[in-house]
Amino acid sequence: MNSFKNLLIAFSVLFAVFTVILDDGNDRVAIAADRIKLTSLVEPCELIPKNEAESIMGTALQEGKYSENKKVGQKICIYEAENTNSFVFLQISLTQNGFISSNVLSSGQNAKAIYTSIKNAFPDRENISRIGDDAFIATPGIHILVGDYYLAIGAGNIMRNKDKLIKAGDKAVANLRLAQK
């Protein structure tokens, strides 16, 4: 499990490095504005439900575990293998403008800006042309931009799991588009 923890730590550090985290000067106004936005939020486990994650990964998985980073509008769902001796996992990170505070949005930080910053940090990335508005594969998995949503899906070794990442990306984008209707 150490490699899994290291991967999560690396992803968190990478995300923080390429994201400007601003202090909300007027918390009451930001909280009120954010409450209005909550009605249209998408949850990452809705994009790839457990049964679909199991089909993609080829093994039984535990229920998805949630975490979030409100400052950058990020919600995370991670499915880990039921077999605790397995290192199989599928992590769906969803950054959405509707979950980013008004002060951060007004500073120019949004899902597309975060996606673009991360994309530019990987000059050796593999661009994927048929998923979402823009997509690429680089650490920690597949990165996808769909409108005001940035998806990052990880499943361990990106070369060994490339087909699974693309399949997960296709499924997440299809379900995101359904959720937007």
Contacts in CASP RR format, 6 or more apart in sequence:
PFRMAT RR
TARGET T0000
AUTHOR 0000-0000-0000
METHOD contacts of the structure
MODEL  1
MNSFKNLLIAFSVLFAVFTVILDDGNDRVAIAADRIKLTSLVEPCELIPK
NEAESIMGTALQEGKYSENKKVGQKICIYEAENTNSFVFLQISLTQNGFI
SSNVLSSGQNAKAIYTSIKNAFPDRENISRIGDDAFIATPGIHILVGDYY
LAIGAGNIMRNKDKLIKAGDKAVANLRLAQK
1 87 0 8 1.000
3 87 0 8 1.000
4 80 0 8 1.000
4 87 0 8 1.000
4 89 0 8 1.000
4 156 0 8 1.000
7 140 0 8 1.000
7 156 0 8 1.000
8 91 0 8 1.000
10 139 0 8 1.000
10 140 0 8 1.000
11 91 0 8 1.000
11 93 0 8 1.000
11 139 0 8 1.000
11 140 0 8 1.000
11 152 0 8 1.000
14 118 0 8 1.000
14 121 0 8 1.000
14 139 0 8 1.000
14 140 0 8 1.000
15 69 0 8 1.000
15 72 0 8 1.000
15 74 0 8 1.000
15 93 0 8 1.000
15 114 0 8 1.000
15 118 0 8 1.000
18 114 0 8 1.000
18 117 0 8 1.000
18 118 0 8 1.000
18 121 0 8 1.000
19 71 0 8 1.000
19 72 0 8 1.000
19 109 0 8 1.000
19 114 0 8 1.000
19 117 0 8 1.000
20 104 0 8 1.000
20 107 0 8 1.000
20 109 0 8 1.000
21 71 0 8 1.000
21 72 0 8 1.000
21 104 0 8 1.000
22 71 0 8 1.000
22 103 0 8 1.000
22 104 0 8 1.000
22 107 0 8 1.000
22 109 0 8 1.000
23 103 0 8 1.000
24 30 0 8 1.000
24 101 0 8 1.000
24 103 0 8 1.000
24 104 0 8 1.000
25 103 0 8 1.000
26 103 0 8 1.000
29 102 0 8 1.000
30 101 0 8 1.000
30 102 0 8 1.000
30 103 0 8 1.000
33 101 0 8 1.000
33 102 0 8 1.000
34 98 0 8 1.000
34 99 0 8 1.000
34 101 0 8 1.000
34 102 0 8 1.000
37 98 0 8 1.000
37 99 0 8 1.000
38 99 0 8 1.000
40 98 0 8 1.000
41 75 0 8 1.000
41 96 0 8 1.000
41 98 0 8 1.000
41 99 0 8 1.000
42 94 0 8 1.000
42 96 0 8 1.000
42 149 0 8 1.000
42 176 0 8 1.000
42 179 0 8 1.000
43 66 0 8 1.000
43 75 0 8 1.000
43 77 0 8 1.000
43 94 0 8 1.000
44 66 0 8 1.000
44 75 0 8 1.000
44 76 0 8 1.000
44 77 0 8 1.000
44 92 0 8 1.000
44 93 0 8 1.000
44 94 0 8 1.000
45 64 0 8 1.000
45 66 0 8 1.000
45 77 0 8 1.000
45 92 0 8 1.000
46 175 0 8 1.000
46 179 0 8 1.000
47 92 0 8 1.000
47 94 0 8 1.000
47 151 0 8 1.000
47 171 0 8 1.000
47 172 0 8 1.000
47 175 0 8 1.000
47 176 0 8 1.000
47 179 0 8 1.000
48 56 0 8 1.000
48 77 0 8 1.000
48 90 0 8 1.000
48 92 0 8 1.000
48 153 0 8 1.000
48 168 0 8 1.000
48 171 0 8 1.000
48 172 0 8 1.000
48 175 0 8 1.000
50 61 0 8 1.000
50 63 0 8 1.000
50 64 0 8 1.000
50 79 0 8 1.000
52 171 0 8 1.000
53 61 0 8 1.000
53 79 0 8 1.000
53 90 0 8 1.000
53 168 0 8 1.000
54 60 0 8 1.000
54 61 0 8 1.000
54 79 0 8 1.000
56 90 0 8 1.000
56 164 0 8 1.000
56 167 0 8 1.000
56 168 0 8 1.000
56 171 0 8 1.000
57 79 0 8 1.000
57 81 0 8 1.000
57 88 0 8 1.000
57 89 0 8 1.000
57 90 0 8 1.000
57 155 0 8 1.000
57 164 0 8 1.000
58 88 0 8 1.000
59 81 0 8 1.000
59 82 0 8 1.000
59 83 0 8 1.000
59 86 0 8 1.000
59 88 0 8 1.000
60 81 0 8 1.000
60 82 0 8 1.000
60 83 0 8 1.000
61 79 0 8 1.000
61 80 0 8 1.000
61 81 0 8 1.000
61 82 0 8 1.000
61 88 0 8 1.000
61 89 0 8 1.000
61 90 0 8 1.000
62 79 0 8 1.000
62 80 0 8 1.000
62 81 0 8 1.000
62 82 0 8 1.000
63 79 0 8 1.000
64 77 0 8 1.000
64 78 0 8 1.000
64 79 0 8 1.000
64 80 0 8 1.000
65 77 0 8 1.000
65 78 0 8 1.000
65 79 0 8 1.000
65 80 0 8 1.000
66 75 0 8 1.000
66 76 0 8 1.000
66 77 0 8 1.000
67 75 0 8 1.000
67 76 0 8 1.000
67 78 0 8 1.000
68 74 0 8 1.000
68 75 0 8 1.000
68 76 0 8 1.000
68 99 0 8 1.000
69 76 0 8 1.000
70 99 0 8 1.000
70 101 0 8 1.000
71 100 0 8 1.000
71 101 0 8 1.000
71 104 0 8 1.000
72 95 0 8 1.000
72 100 0 8 1.000
72 104 0 8 1.000
72 109 0 8 1.000
72 114 0 8 1.000
73 95 0 8 1.000
73 96 0 8 1.000
73 97 0 8 1.000
73 98 0 8 1.000
73 99 0 8 1.000
73 100 0 8 1.000
73 111 0 8 1.000
74 93 0 8 1.000
74 94 0 8 1.000
74 95 0 8 1.000
74 99 0 8 1.000
75 93 0 8 1.000
75 94 0 8 1.000
75 95 0 8 1.000
75 96 0 8 1.000
75 99 0 8 1.000
76 91 0 8 1.000
76 92 0 8 1.000
76 93 0 8 1.000
76 94 0 8 1.000
77 91 0 8 1.000
77 92 0 8 1.000
77 94 0 8 1.000
78 89 0 8 1.000
78 90 0 8 1.000
78 91 0 8 1.000
78 92 0 8 1.000
79 89 0 8 1.000
79 90 0 8 1.000
79 91 0 8 1.000
80 88 0 8 1.000
80 89 0 8 1.000
81 87 0 8 1.000
81 88 0 8 1.000
81 89 0 8 1.000
87 156 0 8 1.000
88 155 0 8 1.000
89 154 0 8 1.000
89 155 0 8 1.000
89 156 0 8 1.000
90 153 0 8 1.000
90 154 0 8 1.000
90 155 0 8 1.000
90 164 0 8 1.000
90 168 0 8 1.000
91 140 0 8 1.000
91 153 0 8 1.000
91 154 0 8 1.000
91 155 0 8 1.000
92 151 0 8 1.000
92 152 0 8 1.000
92 153 0 8 1.000
92 154 0 8 1.000
92 168 0 8 1.000
92 172 0 8 1.000
93 151 0 8 1.000
93 152 0 8 1.000
93 153 0 8 1.000
94 149 0 8 1.000
94 150 0 8 1.000
94 151 0 8 1.000
95 111 0 8 1.000
95 114 0 8 1.000
95 115 0 8 1.000
95 149 0 8 1.000
95 150 0 8 1.000
95 151 0 8 1.000
95 152 0 8 1.000
96 111 0 8 1.000
96 148 0 8 1.000
96 149 0 8 1.000
96 150 0 8 1.000
97 105 0 8 1.000
97 110 0 8 1.000
97 111 0 8 1.000
97 148 0 8 1.000
97 149 0 8 1.000
98 148 0 8 1.000
100 109 0 8 1.000
100 110 0 8 1.000
100 111 0 8 1.000
110 148 0 8 1.000
111 145 0 8 1.000
111 147 0 8 1.000
111 148 0 8 1.000
111 149 0 8 1.000
111 150 0 8 1.000
112 145 0 8 1.000
112 147 0 8 1.000
112 148 0 8 1.000
112 150 0 8 1.000
114 150 0 8 1.000
115 134 0 8 1.000
115 143 0 8 1.000
115 145 0 8 1.000
115 150 0 8 1.000
118 143 0 8 1.000
118 152 0 8 1.000
119 125 0 8 1.000
119 134 0 8 1.000
119 136 0 8 1.000
119 138 0 8 1.000
119 143 0 8 1.000
122 136 0 8 1.000
122 138 0 8 1.000
122 139 0 8 1.000
124 138 0 8 1.000
125 136 0 8 1.000
125 137 0 8 1.000
125 138 0 8 1.000
126 136 0 8 1.000
126 137 0 8 1.000
126 138 0 8 1.000
127 135 0 8 1.000
127 136 0 8 1.000
128 135 0 8 1.000
128 136 0 8 1.000
128 137 0 8 1.000
128 142 0 8 1.000
128 166 0 8 1.000
129 135 0 8 1.000
131 142 0 8 1.000
131 144 0 8 1.000
131 166 0 8 1.000
131 169 0 8 1.000
131 170 0 8 1.000
131 173 0 8 1.000
132 144 0 8 1.000
132 145 0 8 1.000
132 146 0 8 1.000
132 173 0 8 1.000
133 145 0 8 1.000
133 146 0 8 1.000
133 147 0 8 1.000
134 144 0 8 1.000
134 145 0 8 1.000
135 142 0 8 1.000
135 143 0 8 1.000
135 144 0 8 1.000
135 145 0 8 1.000
135 169 0 8 1.000
136 142 0 8 1.000
136 143 0 8 1.000
137 143 0 8 1.000
137 158 0 8 1.000
137 162 0 8 1.000
137 165 0 8 1.000
138 158 0 8 1.000
139 158 0 8 1.000
140 152 0 8 1.000
140 154 0 8 1.000
140 156 0 8 1.000
140 158 0 8 1.000
141 152 0 8 1.000
141 153 0 8 1.000
141 154 0 8 1.000
141 155 0 8 1.000
141 156 0 8 1.000
141 158 0 8 1.000
141 165 0 8 1.000
142 151 0 8 1.000
142 152 0 8 1.000
142 153 0 8 1.000
142 154 0 8 1.000
142 158 0 8 1.000
142 165 0 8 1.000
142 166 0 8 1.000
142 168 0 8 1.000
142 169 0 8 1.000
143 150 0 8 1.000
143 151 0 8 1.000
143 152 0 8 1.000
144 150 0 8 1.000
144 151 0 8 1.000
144 152 0 8 1.000
144 153 0 8 1.000
144 169 0 8 1.000
144 172 0 8 1.000
144 173 0 8 1.000
145 151 0 8 1.000
146 173 0 8 1.000
146 176 0 8 1.000
146 177 0 8 1.000
149 176 0 8 1.000
151 169 0 8 1.000
151 172 0 8 1.000
151 173 0 8 1.000
151 176 0 8 1.000
153 165 0 8 1.000
153 168 0 8 1.000
153 169 0 8 1.000
153 172 0 8 1.000
154 161 0 8 1.000
154 165 0 8 1.000
154 168 0 8 1.000
155 161 0 8 1.000
155 164 0 8 1.000
155 165 0 8 1.000
155 168 0 8 1.000
158 165 0 8 1.000
END
